Amino acid sequence: MALVRDFEELDVYLLAVELQQDIYELTRRFPNDERYSLTDQIRRSSRSIGANIAEAWAKRRYKAHFISKLSDSDGEQLETRHWLRTSLDCGYVAEARYQSLELKCKEIGRKLGRMMTDADKWCARF
């Protein structure tokens, strides 16, 4: 594992930022009547993935807090997948685009899972 000095260097964080930007671009084309419901929900959950990773980084001194924030991030990733599925079901996103975004979410989930499993390694670096 290479030395990571800041959360912005984490592959999982960079992937989360990429996902949030993809979601933003996708939702710009959603109908106006979804602005205060689906659009807000999926943007909020996708943005919270990276935000919780940043908070986890700040909590590395405390293993349980570190894992808790990563778990929150994983929960937001799963919520984002739910809203993506809803977007697909409503016809707002094409199947191929949905599959691509879902794969990003799943990769984020795998990376977060590995970080939680190896929390001692991340927290020992503090």
N, C-alpha and C positions, 0 to 999 in steps of 0.2 A: 504494500500500500504506500503510495507516494505521500510525502508530507503535504498536507493541506493546511494552509495558513488562515484561510477565511472561507466562510460558507459559499461565497460566490465562485469558488474554485471547484466545488463539488459537482461531479457529473450529474447527480440527481437534481441538484438545484438548477443547473443550466437547462436540463431537460424540462423541468417544471416551468421555467420562464418561457421556454420555447412553446410549450403546450398552452400556457395562458395567452400568449400572443396569437397562436393559431385559433384559439377559442374566440378571442376578441374579433379577429378578422371574420370568422365564420358567422358570429352573431350580428355583425353589422348588416347582414342581409336578412335577418329575421324580420317578420312582420312587426309593424309599430305596436300592434295590440299585445305583443309579447314583451314589450320593453320593461314593464314593471313586474314581470313574472318570470318566465323562462330565461329571458336574456340576462336579467339581473342575477338569477340563481346560478346559472352556469358560469357566468363571469366571476361571481363572488367565490364559488367553490374552487374554480381553477386558480384564482389568484391566491387563495389561502394555502394551497399546496406549498408553494415556495416560501410564503410568509412563515408557515410553521416550521419549515426546514431551517430558516434563519433563526427563529426562536430556539429551536433545538440546539443549534450551534452555540448559542449564548448560555444554554443550560448544561453544557457538557461536564461541568464541575460536579453535577448531581446526576448520576446514572439514571435514576428513576424519572427525573424530570426530562432528561434527554429522550428517553424512550417514550415517555408520555407525549411529548411534542411531535416526535416522529410518527407516533400512532395517530395523533390528530391529523397530521399531514396525509397519512394513508387513508384516513376516513374521508378527507376532502377529495382525494383522488377517486375514491369509490363513489362519492356523491357526484363528482363530475362525470363519471361513467354513466350514472343513472340519468343525468340531464342530457348527455349525448344520446342515449337510447331514446329518451323522450323526443329529442329533436329529430331523430331518425323516424320515429313513429308518426310524428306530425308532418313529415315530408319536408323539413327544413334543411336536411343534410343528405347528400347522396350516400349510398351504401359504401362505396369505395373510400370516401372521405371519413365516414364514420369508423370504418375498420382501421384506417391509418391513425386516427386520434385515439381509438380504444387501445391500439397496440402501444402508443406512447404512455397512456395511463398505466397499462399493465407493467411496462418496463419501469416506470417510476415506483410502482408498488413492489416490484421485485427488489429494486435497489434499496428502498426504505426497509424492506424486510431484512435484507442482509445487514444494513446498518444497525437495526435493532438487535439482531442476533449477535453481532460483533460489538455491541455497545462498549464493552470493556476496552477494546482497542481505541475507540474514538474518545472515550472519556479519559483514558490514561494519558493522552497527548496533551491534555489541558495544562 
